[in-house]
Amino acid sequence: AAGVIQSPRHLIKEKRETATLKCYPIPRHDTVYWYQQGPGQDPQFLISFYEKMQSDKGSIPDRFSAQQFSDYHSELNMSSLELGDSALYFCASSLIRMGDRVHEQYFGPGTRLTVT
Amino acid sequence: LAKTTQPISMDSYEGQEVNITCSHNNIATNDYITWYQQFPSQGPRFIIQGYKTKVTNEVASLFIPADRKSSTLSLPRVSLSDTAVYYCLVGVNTGGFKTIFGAGTRLFVKA
């Protein structure tokens, strides 16, 4: 079965540079989530999109922005990178069925970002 | 979103049943309880979800008492490959899609 695809899988950037992470949700999934997970930490919710519109925001820095495109893929743009941005970035997708109160999220393999 | 509290870590041996309890004293009427499993350097994986009483699937069981202020994830006959972090999440999709992972439980299964 198709899974969530993230690219690149690994990325090395220097401080103050920019980075763009891409997420391709499972086909027909309409919701995308972004999470940041630092070393030894728990996943932190950043932002989510439903039907190409921003749905919720978490602890996403102002230096970060994201969007979901017409083909439902999403991109997380990170500017003025800091050493503390080094982390695993996960994208997840889900399908919202009418009447569902909660829904299962399917996570991608993650992008490991290293800022030097 | 209801705050959850889980044990930081647990140890077990292969073949044993493991029960991980999550406290969520301020759970709301419409909240559901969801458990995820995460292996190192991998994304979390959905295990089970429930609202009340007992839910069972091919992987685990979820026990929720009548007051719903806690829940217990039960893993039958664990193996070494069940060593992972287990997260309890409480919430409901009310038009927003914010998912909060609290501090999970690190389960170590020994031979």
gemmi code that builds the backbone of each chain (N, CA, C; Angstrom):
import gemmi

chains = {
    "A": [
        ("ALA", (0.838, -1.194, 0.000), (0.000, 0.000, 0.000), (0.877, 1.249, 0.000)),
        ("ALA", (0.383, 2.293, -0.634), (1.154, 3.527, -0.707), (1.256, 4.143, 0.674)),
        ("GLY", (2.422, 4.743, 0.941), (2.624, 5.403, 2.215), (2.917, 6.868, 1.998)),
        ("VAL", (3.101, 7.581, 3.080), (3.467, 8.992, 3.011), (4.929, 9.087, 2.568)),
        ("ILE", (5.182, 9.955, 1.617), (6.539, 10.133, 1.098), (7.059, 11.493, 1.529)),
        ("GLN", (8.282, 11.489, 2.022), (8.913, 12.742, 2.395), (10.247, 12.872, 1.675)),
        ("SER", (10.531, 14.082, 1.259), (11.835, 14.317, 0.637), (12.355, 15.687, 1.031)),
        ("PRO", (13.670, 15.829, 1.143), (14.634, 14.731, 1.112), (14.588, 13.947, 2.421)),
        ("ARG", (15.282, 12.846, 2.488), (15.328, 12.081, 3.733), (16.361, 12.667, 4.688)),
        ("HIS", (17.385, 13.248, 4.129), (18.417, 13.873, 4.939), (18.780, 15.210, 4.298)),
        ("LEU", (19.055, 16.187, 5.166), (19.376, 17.510, 4.672), (20.342, 18.172, 5.639)),
        ("ILE", (21.409, 18.711, 5.090), (22.388, 19.425, 5.904), (22.446, 20.853, 5.426)),
        ("LYS", (22.244, 21.774, 6.346), (22.252, 23.194, 6.025), (23.123, 23.933, 7.040)),
        ("GLU", (23.524, 25.127, 6.665), (24.261, 25.967, 7.583), (23.319, 26.989, 8.209)),
        ("LYS", (23.768, 27.532, 9.315), (22.967, 28.560, 10.004), (22.616, 29.683, 9.031)),
        ("ARG", (21.440, 30.191, 9.197), (20.906, 31.312, 8.404), (20.498, 30.928, 6.973)),
        ("GLU", (20.705, 29.682, 6.619), (20.234, 29.236, 5.309), (18.744, 28.907, 5.365)),
        ("THR", (18.207, 28.573, 4.199), (16.797, 28.165, 4.133), (16.708, 26.696, 3.724)),
        ("ALA", (15.586, 26.095, 4.048), (15.356, 24.693, 3.689), (13.894, 24.493, 3.338)),
        ("THR", (13.648, 23.595, 2.413), (12.282, 23.253, 2.037), (12.098, 21.747, 2.133)),
        ("LEU", (11.158, 21.338, 2.947), (10.843, 19.923, 3.094), (9.525, 19.638, 2.382)),
        ("LYS", (9.478, 18.492, 1.719), (8.284, 18.150, 0.960), (7.609, 16.906, 1.508)),
        ("CYS", (6.308, 16.885, 1.376), (5.506, 15.769, 1.873), (4.442, 15.416, 0.837)),
        ("TYR", (4.388, 14.126, 0.504), (3.376, 13.643, -0.431), (2.473, 12.681, 0.336)),
        ("PRO", (1.249, 13.091, 0.618), (0.366, 12.249, 1.441), (-0.090, 11.002, 0.702)),
        ("ILE", (-0.673, 10.115, 1.444), (-1.256, 8.921, 0.844), (-2.358, 9.366, -0.123)),
        ("PRO", (-2.428, 8.767, -1.314), (-3.461, 9.168, -2.276), (-4.859, 9.194, -1.671)),
        ("ARG", (-5.577, 10.244, -1.953), (-6.961, 10.496, -1.500), (-7.038, 10.983, -0.060)),
        ("HIS", (-5.913, 11.064, 0.629), (-5.932, 11.699, 1.949), (-6.028, 13.203, 1.759)),
        ("ASP", (-6.825, 13.853, 2.613), (-7.084, 15.269, 2.427), (-6.461, 16.148, 3.513)),
        ("THR", (-5.780, 15.552, 4.463), (-5.224, 16.307, 5.587), (-3.752, 15.972, 5.772)),
        ("VAL", (-2.985, 17.001, 5.993), (-1.549, 16.845, 6.202), (-1.154, 17.535, 7.505)),
        ("TYR", (-0.270, 16.891, 8.249), (0.246, 17.432, 9.501), (1.768, 17.478, 9.416)),
        ("TRP", (2.360, 18.452, 10.099), (3.811, 18.513, 10.225), (4.187, 18.483, 11.707)),
        ("TYR", (5.238, 17.699, 12.007), (5.743, 17.573, 13.367), (7.263, 17.749, 13.362)),
        ("GLN", (7.763, 18.245, 14.474), (9.204, 18.360, 14.686), (9.568, 17.501, 15.895)),
        ("GLN", (10.616, 16.699, 15.755), (11.049, 15.877, 16.881), (12.538, 16.022, 17.076)),
        ("GLY", (12.925, 16.716, 18.139), (14.331, 16.882, 18.466), (14.895, 15.615, 19.080)),
        ("PRO", (16.198, 15.513, 19.178), (16.842, 14.322, 19.748), (16.333, 14.021, 21.146)),
        ("GLY", (15.840, 12.813, 21.357), (15.355, 12.402, 22.662), (14.072, 13.064, 23.114)),
        ("GLN", (13.426, 13.776, 22.214), (12.191, 14.475, 22.579), (10.978, 13.824, 21.927)),
        ("ASP", (9.806, 14.262, 22.345), (8.563, 13.763, 21.797), (8.152, 14.629, 20.606)),
        ("PRO", (7.374, 14.096, 19.692), (6.967, 14.887, 18.523), (6.192, 16.133, 18.936)),
        ("GLN", (6.553, 17.251, 18.310), (5.860, 18.516, 18.562), (5.067, 18.895, 17.323)),
        ("PHE", (3.771, 19.114, 17.503), (2.911, 19.488, 16.397), (3.279, 20.890, 15.910)),
        ("LEU", (3.419, 21.039, 14.599), (3.748, 22.344, 14.019), (2.521, 22.991, 13.370)),
        ("ILE", (1.940, 22.278, 12.412), (0.861, 22.873, 11.633), (0.125, 21.772, 10.880)),
        ("SER", (-1.138, 22.052, 10.524), (-1.905, 21.073, 9.749), (-2.712, 21.782, 8.678)),
        ("PHE", (-3.047, 21.017, 7.630), (-3.829, 21.526, 6.520), (-4.940, 20.536, 6.195)),
        ("TYR", (-6.105, 21.080, 5.908), (-7.234, 20.272, 5.469), (-7.747, 20.851, 4.175)),
        ("GLU", (-7.796, 20.045, 3.152), (-8.269, 20.493, 1.842), (-7.575, 21.788, 1.409)),
        ("LYS", (-6.275, 21.799, 1.570), (-5.401, 22.871, 1.101), (-5.508, 24.164, 1.904)),
        ("MET", (-6.273, 24.132, 2.991), (-6.374, 25.308, 3.850), (-5.725, 24.995, 5.193)),
        ("GLN", (-5.029, 25.977, 5.749), (-4.445, 25.769, 7.068), (-5.546, 25.499, 8.075)),
        ("SER", (-5.354, 24.463, 8.879), (-6.387, 24.057, 9.812), (-6.038, 24.403, 11.257)),
        ("ASP", (-4.803, 24.146, 11.642), (-4.399, 24.412, 13.018), (-2.909, 24.703, 13.070)),
        ("LYS", (-2.520, 25.451, 14.052), (-1.108, 25.738, 14.252), (-0.704, 25.334, 15.645)),
        ("GLY", (0.506, 24.846, 15.712), (1.073, 24.510, 17.009), (2.256, 25.399, 17.279)),
        ("SER", (3.344, 24.793, 17.732), (4.521, 25.564, 18.100), (5.436, 25.805, 16.902)),
        ("ILE", (4.889, 26.359, 15.854), (5.685, 26.608, 14.658), (6.286, 28.000, 14.724)),
        ("PRO", (7.617, 28.098, 14.598), (8.262, 29.411, 14.649), (7.805, 30.292, 13.486)),
        ("ASP", (7.886, 31.590, 13.681), (7.522, 32.522, 12.615), (8.444, 32.384, 11.403)),
        ("ARG", (9.629, 31.830, 11.613), (10.581, 31.647, 10.514), (10.156, 30.507, 9.582)),
        ("PHE", (9.203, 29.736, 10.032), (8.717, 28.598, 9.241), (7.370, 28.962, 8.609)),
        ("SER", (7.152, 28.448, 7.423), (5.846, 28.574, 6.795), (5.552, 27.281, 6.058)),
        ("ALA", (4.303, 27.040, 5.793), (3.940, 25.809, 5.101), (2.706, 26.053, 4.269)),
        ("GLN", (2.511, 25.200, 3.298), (1.293, 25.256, 2.504), (0.999, 23.884, 1.922)),
        ("GLN", (-0.241, 23.719, 1.534), (-0.664, 22.496, 0.856), (-1.142, 22.888, -0.533)),
        ("PHE", (-0.653, 22.173, -1.517), (-0.906, 22.531, -2.902), (-2.130, 21.797, -3.454)),
        ("SER", (-2.473, 22.152, -4.700), (-3.696, 21.602, -5.317), (-3.635, 20.085, -5.452)),
        ("ASP", (-2.429, 19.528, -5.559), (-2.313, 18.066, -5.652), (-2.195, 17.426, -4.275)),
        ("TYR", (-2.415, 18.225, -3.238), (-2.416, 17.807, -1.831), (-1.033, 17.597, -1.233)),
        ("HIS", (0.019, 17.742, -2.016), (1.316, 17.643, -1.370), (1.553, 18.923, -0.572)),
        ("SER", (2.449, 18.851, 0.386), (2.687, 19.986, 1.262), (4.181, 20.264, 1.334)),
        ("GLU", (4.511, 21.511, 1.585), (5.905, 21.905, 1.751), (6.048, 22.737, 3.018)),
        ("LEU", (7.114, 22.451, 3.739), (7.463, 23.211, 4.939), (8.710, 24.009, 4.613)),
        ("ASN", (8.579, 25.315, 4.636), (9.687, 26.202, 4.330), (10.264, 26.767, 5.622)),
        ("MET", (11.567, 26.646, 5.734), (12.246, 27.063, 6.954), (13.338, 28.058, 6.582)),
        ("SER", (13.280, 29.241, 7.175), (14.271, 30.258, 6.850), (15.089, 30.611, 8.080)),
        ("SER", (16.195, 31.305, 7.832), (17.089, 31.729, 8.922), (17.330, 30.580, 9.891)),
        ("LEU", (17.763, 29.472, 9.353), (17.911, 28.272, 10.168), (18.846, 28.500, 11.352)),
        ("GLU", (18.475, 27.879, 12.455), (19.270, 27.942, 13.686), (19.718, 26.531, 14.054)),
        ("LEU", (20.746, 26.454, 14.878), (21.244, 25.140, 15.303), (20.129, 24.314, 15.950)),
        ("GLY", (19.256, 24.993, 16.680), (18.167, 24.316, 17.387), (17.087, 23.754, 16.481)),
        ("ASP", (17.171, 24.065, 15.194), (16.199, 23.515, 14.245), (16.581, 22.107, 13.817)),
        ("SER", (17.767, 21.673, 14.192), (18.195, 20.314, 13.861), (17.246, 19.318, 14.532)),
        ("ALA", (16.615, 18.512, 13.723), (15.597, 17.598, 14.250), (15.114, 16.697, 13.128)),
        ("LEU", (14.280, 15.742, 13.519), (13.532, 14.954, 12.547), (12.208, 15.660, 12.305)),
        ("TYR", (11.855, 15.822, 11.057), (10.588, 16.454, 10.716), (9.690, 15.400, 10.059)),
        ("PHE", (8.573, 15.153, 10.715), (7.635, 14.160, 10.205), (6.435, 14.844, 9.582)),
        ("CYS", (5.984, 14.251, 8.524), (4.724, 14.617, 7.915), (3.783, 13.430, 8.112)),
        ("ALA", (2.531, 13.723, 8.360), (1.520, 12.674, 8.464), (0.321, 13.077, 7.624)),
        ("SER", (-0.428, 12.088, 7.182), (-1.652, 12.398, 6.446), (-2.804, 11.557, 6.972)),
        ("SER", (-3.994, 12.033, 6.726), (-5.183, 11.287, 7.127), (-6.327, 11.634, 6.195)),
        ("LEU", (-7.359, 10.826, 6.277), (-8.566, 11.061, 5.494), (-9.699, 11.357, 6.457)),
        ("ILE", (-10.328, 12.490, 6.265), (-11.431, 12.868, 7.135), (-12.716, 12.307, 6.548)),
        ("ARG", (-13.322, 11.387, 7.294), (-14.607, 10.837, 6.838), (-15.719, 11.564, 7.584)),
        ("MET", (-16.761, 11.866, 6.878), (-17.887, 12.572, 7.485), (-18.388, 11.808, 8.691)),
        ("GLY", (-18.528, 12.504, 9.799), (-19.028, 11.879, 11.014), (-17.937, 11.381, 11.937)),
        ("ASP", (-16.715, 11.261, 11.437), (-15.628, 10.807, 12.304), (-15.261, 11.898, 13.300)),
        ("ARG", (-15.081, 11.513, 14.535), (-14.640, 12.483, 15.535), (-13.123, 12.553, 15.575)),
        ("VAL", (-12.477, 11.465, 15.373), (-11.015, 11.455, 15.323), (-10.605, 10.597, 14.135)),
        ("HIS", (-9.356, 10.648, 13.805), (-8.938, 9.910, 12.630), (-7.495, 9.481, 12.782)),
        ("GLU", (-7.171, 8.393, 12.160), (-5.842, 7.816, 12.242), (-4.897, 8.570, 11.336)),
        ("GLN", (-3.747, 8.896, 11.884), (-2.732, 9.577, 11.094), (-1.674, 8.572, 10.656)),
        ("TYR", (-1.255, 8.700, 9.421), (-0.205, 7.859, 8.858), (1.031, 8.736, 8.685)),
        ("PHE", (2.102, 8.315, 9.328), (3.312, 9.111, 9.330), (4.289, 8.672, 8.241)),
        ("GLY", (5.008, 9.658, 7.714), (6.071, 9.371, 6.777), (7.351, 9.002, 7.503)),
        ("PRO", (8.404, 8.691, 6.745), (9.670, 8.270, 7.344), (10.457, 9.414, 7.963)),
        ("GLY", (10.079, 10.637, 7.661), (10.744, 11.782, 8.249), (11.892, 12.319, 7.404)),
        ("THR", (12.200, 13.579, 7.624), (13.387, 14.228, 7.050), (14.280, 14.626, 8.213)),
        ("ARG", (15.513, 14.146, 8.168), (16.458, 14.517, 9.215), (17.203, 15.763, 8.768)),
        ("LEU", (16.957, 16.857, 9.454), (17.609, 18.127, 9.152), (18.729, 18.370, 10.149)),
        ("THR", (19.896, 18.633, 9.633), (21.039, 18.978, 10.464), (21.489, 20.372, 10.094)),
        ("VAL", (21.524, 21.249, 11.072), (21.981, 22.622, 10.853), (23.345, 22.785, 11.506)),
        ("THR", (24.314, 23.205, 10.715), (25.682, 23.321, 11.252), (26.123, 24.784, 11.318)),
    ],
    "B": [
        ("LEU", (-7.459, 20.578, 24.854), (-6.964, 19.224, 24.711), (-6.588, 18.699, 26.092)),
        ("ALA", (-7.060, 17.506, 26.402), (-6.818, 16.935, 27.715), (-5.348, 16.596, 27.891)),
        ("LYS", (-4.830, 16.900, 29.080), (-3.446, 16.557, 29.396), (-3.389, 15.089, 29.795)),
        ("THR", (-2.344, 14.425, 29.364), (-2.178, 13.009, 29.685), (-0.914, 12.787, 30.490)),
        ("THR", (-0.936, 11.773, 31.330), (0.216, 11.401, 32.136), (0.432, 9.907, 32.009)),
        ("GLN", (1.663, 9.535, 31.636), (2.028, 8.133, 31.483), (3.319, 7.878, 32.241)),
        ("PRO", (3.588, 6.613, 32.578), (4.902, 6.321, 33.174), (5.995, 6.634, 32.164)),
        ("ILE", (7.121, 7.089, 32.656), (8.230, 7.458, 31.769), (8.806, 6.239, 31.079)),
        ("SER", (8.942, 5.147, 31.824), (9.518, 3.942, 31.228), (8.989, 2.700, 31.927)),
        ("MET", (9.073, 1.590, 31.220), (8.676, 0.297, 31.762), (9.598, -0.769, 31.195)),
        ("ASP", (9.853, -1.791, 31.993), (10.634, -2.933, 31.541), (9.759, -4.180, 31.534)),
        ("SER", (10.019, -5.074, 30.602), (9.284, -6.323, 30.560), (10.179, -7.396, 29.952)),
        ("TYR", (9.697, -8.624, 29.977), (10.412, -9.729, 29.361), (9.566, -10.298, 28.234)),
        ("GLU", (10.251, -10.921, 27.312), (9.549, -11.527, 26.188), (8.473, -12.488, 26.686)),
        ("GLY", (7.349, -12.469, 26.018), (6.262, -13.386, 26.346), (5.311, -12.882, 27.409)),
        ("GLN", (5.679, -11.809, 28.084), (4.800, -11.274, 29.126), (3.754, -10.340, 28.517)),
        ("GLU", (2.697, -10.130, 29.291), (1.703, -9.129, 28.928), (2.117, -7.798, 29.559)),
        ("VAL", (2.031, -6.738, 28.781), (2.413, -5.420, 29.281), (1.184, -4.521, 29.285)),
        ("ASN", (0.991, -3.846, 30.393), (-0.116, -2.900, 30.522), (0.445, -1.510, 30.804)),
        ("ILE", (0.130, -0.568, 29.967), (0.575, 0.816, 30.133), (-0.663, 1.665, 30.395)),
        ("THR", (-0.650, 2.330, 31.537), (-1.808, 3.135, 31.920), (-1.555, 4.608, 31.665)),
        ("CYS", (-2.555, 5.269, 31.163), (-2.504, 6.702, 30.879), (-3.596, 7.394, 31.681)),
        ("SER", (-3.218, 8.448, 32.382), (-4.200, 9.235, 33.142), (-4.603, 10.467, 32.343)),
        ("HIS", (-5.873, 10.720, 32.288), (-6.392, 11.912, 31.583), (-7.615, 12.383, 32.358)),
        ("ASN", (-7.346, 13.002, 33.500), (-8.419, 13.364, 34.431), (-9.418, 14.366, 33.867)),
        ("ASN", (-8.964, 15.241, 32.969), (-9.877, 16.264, 32.455), (-10.359, 15.951, 31.042)),
        ("ILE", (-10.530, 14.681, 30.772), (-11.022, 14.280, 29.453), (-12.427, 14.821, 29.248)),
        ("ALA", (-12.691, 15.325, 28.059), (-13.996, 15.900, 27.750), (-14.931, 14.828, 27.195)),
        ("THR", (-16.196, 15.147, 27.220), (-17.220, 14.190, 26.810), (-16.980, 13.653, 25.406)),
        ("ASN", (-16.546, 14.502, 24.505), (-16.392, 14.093, 23.117), (-15.002, 13.558, 22.771)),
        ("ASP", (-14.125, 13.539, 23.759), (-12.749, 13.109, 23.494), (-12.654, 11.600, 23.265)),
        ("TYR", (-11.806, 11.225, 22.334), (-11.429, 9.843, 22.121), (-10.005, 9.630, 22.622)),
        ("ILE", (-9.644, 8.387, 22.838), (-8.314, 8.030, 23.320), (-7.616, 7.220, 22.235)),
        ("THR", (-6.417, 7.660, 21.882), (-5.672, 7.024, 20.799), (-4.264, 6.712, 21.277)),
        ("TRP", (-3.762, 5.570, 20.893), (-2.386, 5.174, 21.228), (-1.565, 5.007, 19.949)),
        ("TYR", (-0.342, 5.542, 20.022), (0.615, 5.403, 18.934), (1.884, 4.734, 19.474)),
        ("GLN", (2.586, 4.058, 18.560), (3.861, 3.415, 18.867), (4.932, 4.067, 18.003)),
        ("GLN", (6.102, 4.313, 18.586), (7.182, 4.895, 17.789), (8.494, 4.180, 18.046)),
        ("PHE", (9.118, 3.726, 16.959), (10.470, 3.168, 17.023), (11.467, 4.284, 16.747)),
        ("PRO", (12.700, 4.122, 17.189), (13.717, 5.177, 16.992), (13.852, 5.564, 15.526)),
        ("SER", (13.865, 6.857, 15.289), (14.055, 7.430, 13.955), (12.956, 7.055, 12.965)),
        ("GLN", (11.807, 6.632, 13.464), (10.659, 6.364, 12.602), (9.476, 7.196, 13.065)),
        ("GLY", (8.525, 7.407, 12.164), (7.322, 8.126, 12.542), (6.419, 7.278, 13.417)),
        ("PRO", (5.630, 7.909, 14.265), (4.682, 7.159, 15.092), (3.722, 6.341, 14.230)),
        ("ARG", (3.267, 5.223, 14.827), (2.346, 4.341, 14.111), (1.122, 4.126, 14.964)),
        ("PHE", (-0.047, 4.300, 14.384), (-1.311, 4.112, 15.087), (-1.428, 2.681, 15.588)),
        ("ILE", (-1.844, 2.537, 16.864), (-2.061, 1.201, 17.419), (-3.542, 0.928, 17.601)),
        ("ILE", (-4.215, 1.812, 18.345), (-5.602, 1.520, 18.709), (-6.280, 2.797, 19.165)),
        ("GLN", (-7.584, 2.818, 19.080), (-8.371, 3.994, 19.463), (-9.684, 3.532, 20.083)),
        ("GLY", (-10.142, 4.289, 21.098), (-11.403, 3.917, 21.719), (-12.067, 5.080, 22.427)),
        ("TYR", (-13.318, 4.876, 22.793), (-14.066, 5.904, 23.520), (-14.441, 5.417, 24.917)),
        ("LYS", (-14.914, 4.196, 25.027), (-15.261, 3.653, 26.337), (-15.184, 2.126, 26.295)),
        ("THR", (-15.226, 1.539, 27.444), (-15.157, 0.085, 27.688), (-13.892, -0.512, 27.084)),
        ("LYS", (-14.056, -1.494, 26.216), (-12.883, -2.215, 25.733), (-12.883, -2.272, 24.212)),
        ("VAL", (-11.698, -2.082, 23.661), (-11.493, -2.200, 22.223), (-10.333, -3.159, 22.004)),
        ("THR", (-10.462, -4.027, 21.061), (-9.395, -4.993, 20.781), (-9.170, -5.075, 19.282)),
        ("ASN", (-7.900, -5.116, 18.894), (-7.569, -5.397, 17.498), (-6.469, -6.458, 17.476)),
        ("GLU", (-5.872, -6.667, 16.337), (-4.905, -7.754, 16.206), (-3.594, -7.462, 16.925)),
        ("VAL", (-3.429, -6.220, 17.360), (-2.166, -5.826, 17.974), (-2.287, -5.646, 19.489)),
        ("ALA", (-3.388, -5.038, 19.931), (-3.494, -4.666, 21.340), (-4.948, -4.588, 21.772)),
        ("SER", (-5.101, -4.362, 23.080), (-6.412, -4.078, 23.649), (-6.340, -2.763, 24.400)),
        ("LEU", (-7.448, -2.088, 24.443), (-7.540, -0.814, 25.138), (-8.710, -0.892, 26.113)),
        ("PHE", (-8.398, -0.685, 27.382), (-9.410, -0.749, 28.429), (-9.672, 0.656, 28.950)),
        ("ILE", (-10.930, 1.034, 28.966), (-11.319, 2.371, 29.413), (-12.414, 2.205, 30.450)),
        ("PRO", (-12.162, 2.641, 31.702), (-13.176, 2.505, 32.745), (-14.327, 3.465, 32.503)),
        ("ALA", (-15.376, 3.268, 33.281), (-16.594, 4.050, 33.079), (-16.370, 5.557, 33.212)),
        ("ASP", (-15.503, 5.981, 34.132), (-15.297, 7.427, 34.305), (-14.366, 8.013, 33.246)),
        ("ARG", (-13.709, 7.166, 32.467), (-12.841, 7.566, 31.355), (-11.681, 8.465, 31.767)),
        ("LYS", (-11.353, 8.508, 33.025), (-10.252, 9.366, 33.470), (-8.899, 8.693, 33.312)),
        ("SER", (-8.908, 7.469, 32.859), (-7.666, 6.774, 32.563), (-7.949, 5.740, 31.486)),
        ("SER", (-6.890, 5.213, 30.929), (-7.038, 4.124, 29.968), (-5.794, 3.254, 30.057)),
        ("THR", (-5.929, 2.001, 29.688), (-4.810, 1.074, 29.760), (-4.622, 0.367, 28.429)),
        ("LEU", (-3.437, 0.511, 27.886), (-3.066, -0.197, 26.670), (-2.481, -1.537, 27.088)),
        ("SER", (-3.001, -2.616, 26.559), (-2.513, -3.937, 26.908), (-1.887, -4.592, 25.684)),
        ("LEU", (-0.631, -4.967, 25.816), (0.096, -5.655, 24.735), (0.307, -7.105, 25.158)),
        ("PRO", (-0.310, -8.049, 24.473), (-0.181, -9.445, 24.886), (1.135, -10.063, 24.405)),
        ("ARG", (1.771, -10.804, 25.253), (2.959, -11.580, 24.875), (3.949, -10.743, 24.042)),
        ("VAL", (4.549, -9.774, 24.688), (5.461, -8.887, 23.970), (6.714, -9.630, 23.507)),
        ("SER", (7.299, -9.092, 22.454), (8.570, -9.606, 21.949), (9.582, -8.467, 21.946)),
        ("LEU", (10.829, -8.800, 21.637), (11.881, -7.775, 21.625), (11.512, -6.624, 20.684)),
        ("SER", (10.825, -6.934, 19.615), (10.476, -5.917, 18.625), (9.398, -4.943, 19.113)),
        ("ASP", (8.845, -5.198, 20.266), (7.865, -4.264, 20.845), (8.543, -3.160, 21.649)),
        ("THR", (9.857, -3.218, 21.758), (10.602, -2.152, 22.418), (10.430, -0.868, 21.615)),
        ("ALA", (9.810, 0.118, 22.233), (9.442, 1.346, 21.526), (8.915, 2.349, 22.545)),
        ("VAL", (8.552, 3.518, 22.041), (7.874, 4.518, 22.862), (6.386, 4.472, 22.520)),
        ("TYR", (5.562, 4.494, 23.542), (4.115, 4.417, 23.364), (3.480, 5.706, 23.861)),
        ("TYR", (2.688, 6.314, 23.001), (2.054, 7.592, 23.306), (0.545, 7.437, 23.438)),
        ("CYS", (0.014, 8.068, 24.458), (-1.433, 8.142, 24.670), (-1.879, 9.546, 24.296)),
        ("LEU", (-2.848, 9.665, 23.429), (-3.355, 10.960, 23.006), (-4.856, 11.015, 23.293)),
        ("VAL", (-5.295, 12.177, 23.732), (-6.714, 12.361, 24.010), (-7.187, 13.610, 23.281)),
        ("GLY", (-8.254, 13.492, 22.542), (-8.759, 14.658, 21.849), (-9.871, 14.303, 20.894)),
        ("VAL", (-10.357, 15.305, 20.246), (-11.425, 15.122, 19.290), (-11.260, 16.146, 18.197)),
        ("ASN", (-11.627, 15.736, 17.014), (-11.571, 16.650, 15.894), (-12.847, 17.482, 15.888)),
        ("THR", (-12.722, 18.738, 16.296), (-13.906, 19.588, 16.319), (-13.785, 20.675, 15.276)),
        ("GLY", (-13.121, 20.340, 14.190), (-12.909, 21.349, 13.163), (-11.465, 21.771, 13.114)),
        ("GLY", (-10.740, 21.497, 14.181), (-9.307, 21.743, 14.201), (-8.596, 20.416, 14.079)),
        ("PHE", (-7.340, 20.455, 13.767), (-6.595, 19.222, 13.561), (-5.275, 19.278, 14.302)),
        ("LYS", (-5.335, 19.678, 15.544), (-4.125, 19.759, 16.342), (-3.962, 18.481, 17.133)),
        ("THR", (-2.830, 17.865, 17.002), (-2.553, 16.621, 17.713), (-1.373, 16.842, 18.630)),
        ("ILE", (-1.578, 16.643, 19.905), (-0.535, 16.896, 20.885), (-0.008, 15.576, 21.430)),
        ("PHE", (1.280, 15.349, 21.219), (1.952, 14.196, 21.804), (2.550, 14.630, 23.129)),
        ("GLY", (2.147, 13.978, 24.199), (2.764, 14.244, 25.492), (4.009, 13.397, 25.635)),
        ("ALA", (4.483, 13.293, 26.855), (5.647, 12.450, 27.127), (5.201, 10.999, 27.095)),
        ("GLY", (5.759, 10.218, 26.217), (5.365, 8.835, 26.068), (6.032, 7.919, 27.077)),
        ("THR", (5.698, 6.643, 26.976), (6.274, 5.608, 27.837), (7.276, 4.800, 27.027)),
        ("ARG", (8.507, 4.760, 27.523), (9.528, 3.977, 26.846), (9.521, 2.561, 27.377)),
        ("LEU", (9.104, 1.626, 26.553), (9.018, 0.229, 26.934), (10.264, -0.512, 26.475)),
        ("PHE", (10.915, -1.196, 27.406), (12.073, -2.020, 27.085), (11.710, -3.486, 27.308)),
        ("VAL", (11.776, -4.268, 26.270), (11.498, -5.695, 26.367), (12.823, -6.449, 26.332)),
        ("LYS", (13.028, -7.259, 27.352), (14.275, -7.998, 27.475), (14.069, -9.468, 27.151)),
        ("ALA", (15.135, -10.100, 26.727), (15.069, -11.526, 26.393), (15.029, -12.386, 27.653)),
    ],
}
model = gemmi.Model(1)
for chain_id, residues in chains.items():
    chain = gemmi.Chain(chain_id)
    for i, (resn, *xyz) in enumerate(residues, 1):
        res = gemmi.Residue()
        res.name, res.seqid = resn, gemmi.SeqId(i, " ")
        for name, pos in zip(("N", "CA", "C"), xyz):
            atom = gemmi.Atom()
            atom.name, atom.element = name, gemmi.Element(name[0])
            atom.pos, atom.b_iso = gemmi.Position(*pos), 0.0
            res.add_atom(atom)
        chain.add_residue(res)
    model.add_chain(chain)
structure = gemmi.Structure()
structure.add_model(model)
structure.setup_entities()
